[in-house]
């Protein structure tokens, strides 16, 4: 079973790869919309990638109101 | 004053060759009565398909839809729900929304469709404002509402929760799936001028704008839209917007149902599943917001960029040929032959995409039209009963939002030398009034004309062109109306003397509908400096807002805000002063 820190770290790694940004520039408390300059559909694309990685399914509404990696990690962790 | 009456004989640019079979809505008094006849008339036709990603969850004929809705209507009646009572629905995009809405109309109720993306506090505020006796809500949303501040004050007497897990906490609610009665419900007739719905166009954080829509508003709108874009049995409409969205309520529910067509609900906005749904369900029409349309465009452009050079040349030639041959009107048969693979990817039976809710860039519309996929862009607002103008492709005009729909009168008030002024609308589709707000109603509906607050011009061909807004608000690419007053609560307690949020284009008017953003004007205390700590505080508060509601920058203003005797900020005067004394480029600091 992953810890929340491990889950967060894996999310940051996958995000860096998906959006082609240096991993070192991403931190758990970052607002991913602002940091990555993405819109809500691009955030959903990232969510699909994270689902595949973690082997879970998150409805779209789970992302509602979520803007930072740490909260996203919490949502994912609760389904692992 | 320019004035334009609606077309008396609407075109049917995309009409099927067979005779359409829709109900003659001018003979109906209410949505409930029209839907009741539709369920009988097309009993064996498919009316609803619900898919979650690539899984089909539900498929109903009109008969099965009726069998699902009437026991619910009966149970509502037994719980005391009567004519004129209000029932709110808070759900994502799914079939139970429509089943519930029909049950409410059957029982003579007034629907209160709420945006599921609002916060629990906003939901509770609007539930209180609407005086809803019944609330129908999805489990995850109900759970959030029960934890919202103000929940103990919820006045809804009956709460029906869908998709509740076994052994879940209900907090006094009932399972929607079990709230049924076998007793025959009594159909409650309503008149055309009776209320059908209360639709909130804004006001979640400030003064609620509950548009009271009558049955006539919806029946007239449906007749107008289907005269240009008819539905018929066999048509499949792909719905990705939630049905609380005024556009989806009309073209993803009332329109198809009164014509015997089918609605395919997709419970996700993920582009990969939208693409799959097109081909799996052979979609005929779909409505989307500019953000999703641009995402589709991006995906197609990426695929075209991967073509080998010789194929790219052929492709460009085909685009040129298609443009030439469809310059007067679309030719779906021809375009489907020229761009076979593209059209197959859209299911092969797509007749048109509708885009609305926000401004769409002409280049995007042109991109799709060049591929033989007509995108009908529209202009409308909730207060006007959704669409006011719509492009009919006769001929295609990407630079306008089309001509007024049948039954719509549009005029330009106080036009300047270029013919640009405020767009005003008069029609049977215009709302009755704002709920419990005669003052705002009087400001908005003047001598029978709805003052839209949008700036436009009517050209020689009768098309409406938009040039920005007169009012202090923005519309996002997702079709969300954001009023600055509504987000100011997020900044309450900010350690400054006073602040006020504005649409930047309201301070510095531009003749454009793109690049809209919000800014906050800050008046610091005497001797106060704008510090890094204050910037961080501002940024933190901003982050608590949903991403589409956030401000983009701030302005430091060096004078006290003008205020009324009751100490309300005189926003119009303040905006004029800021616009006059400051330059946008240098005054706005990005946050």
Boltz contact constraints between the chains, C-beta under 6 A:
constraints:
  - contact:
      token1: [A, 31]
      token2: [B, 543]
      max_distance: 6.0
  - contact:
      token1: [A, 33]
      token2: [B, 547]
      max_distance: 6.0
  - contact:
      token1: [A, 41]
      token2: [B, 295]
      max_distance: 6.0
  - contact:
      token1: [A, 44]
      token2: [B, 270]
      max_distance: 6.0
  - contact:
      token1: [A, 48]
      token2: [B, 270]
      max_distance: 6.0
  - contact:
      token1: [A, 60]
      token2: [B, 268]
      max_distance: 6.0
  - contact:
      token1: [A, 60]
      token2: [B, 269]
      max_distance: 6.0
  - contact:
      token1: [A, 67]
      token2: [B, 547]
      max_distance: 6.0
